[in-house]
Amino acid sequence: MDKIVVKGGKKLSGTVRVSGAKNSALPIMAACLLGSEKSVLEGVPNLRDVQTMCRLLRVIGARVIFENDRLEITPFSKMKPVAPYHLVSTMRASVCVLGPLLARLGSAQVSLPGGCVIGARPIDLHLKGLQALGAQIQISHGDVYAGTKGKLQGKEIYLGGAFGSSVLATANVMMAATLAHGVTLIENAASEPEVVDLADFLNKMGAKIEGHGSHLIKIQGVRKLHGANHTIIPDRIEAGTFMVAAAITKGDVTVQNCEPEHLNALIDKLQQAGVSVKRSKGSVRVSRKGRLKPIDVTALPYPGFPTDLQAQIMALMAVTPGISVITEKIYPDRFMHVSELNRMGCRIFLEGSSAIVNGVQKISGAPVMASDLRASAALVLAGLAGEGETHVSRIYHLDRGYERIEEKLSSLGADIRRAKE
Ligand code: EPZ
């Protein structure tokens, strides 16, 4: 297993280019199963999760060619609508083949995604939405069996959950509805940029979707979808991670190939803390000179502050003297990074779904362990600011969502390398 070794104290400077969005690429890859011909995706990041989705599509029945950041997906006329446990258990996003398979073939067997360290990760909203479209759903021996006699039927569906909207449930139901008979209305739909990107791709395939980006999405079912070419939007979470890296090292970094308007909540919080953020077309420049001020952050569905940047902003607040309160409304247990940050001298206390961050002047490098994708990013960020060396182990978590992060950070001047455990 690999680890990352980072020696803190270097100010980051220069420019870094963001890859395509993992959380847009994954559902769009599943959507290719809806098309009768080849689709070509550009700007696809070479990540473990993308490789897992490639394997899953091959197992189901598609020709998948992935070279550089270009992905060609051609579904076979004969497909096996099964997503096996050994793949779904390593990547929850596999669940978004359910909607396309059901719509295209009238049946699907998808292993129930287990929980993960950030929370229970249920799929009740996915199943509620597909049932509303007329699917029969059964769960047995850990698998979801979905079937439909004839076409799915368009419906008005409320997809709100206790935590607000669901990104992948919206994706699954929207994909299934493209081939349903009649009109589907999804109320309390997720409005994340990745949902918008998926809808844009589906419309290029011949779907009739409007309202994406709002909480009310309307899908007029069509008879069939063809292939399409599409460039994946930039990864706002990777972009945000580099913005925090600039702030935590008192650096001056331009993050290129990003959509600043996808980062409004983070930009607002960084500016509140005293970080300078300058927007341009397709990039942001982040610099920080003096002391920062503590801030309060609440992770909410888009356009609220993204839960996927909660651990990263916590690392910054951990070295910002004063009390910051960080509240998690999406995954109340998403605090695996706290105990590891405290090993580095941070003073963070959990109170229910909030973390009370007692910012300290300085933290020290230490051996720490990654637990989930974004927590590992937070540990690397803390390492950039820590005195001495930080060894982050189990970085396969990091490789799920960040493409060559150590190379990108060292191109900004970080003293960081990948090593064997
Ligand atoms: C997507 O997961 C992202 N993953 C997650 O990013 C992200 O954290 C999450 O959205 C929230 O923004 C991908 O897009 C591949 P949800 P998703 O359904 O769709 C509850 C990362 O680090 N819920 O929006 O699975 C759920 O428990 C990953 O890149 C139900 O109750 O998340 C959570 O509390 C981590 N029932 C809330 O809704 C359901 O059927 C939001 O989850 C579905 C979800």
Boltz pocket constraint, residues with backbone or C-beta under 6 A from the ligand:
constraints:
  - pocket:
      binder: B
      contacts: [[A, 22], [A, 23], [A, 24], [A, 26], [A, 92], [A, 93], [A, 119], [A, 120], [A, 121], [A, 122], [A, 123], [A, 124], [A, 125], [A, 126], [A, 127], [A, 161], [A, 162], [A, 163], [A, 164], [A, 165], [A, 166], [A, 167], [A, 168], [A, 169], [A, 194], [A, 307], [A, 308], [A, 329], [A, 330], [A, 331], [A, 373], [A, 374], [A, 401]]
      max_distance: 6.0
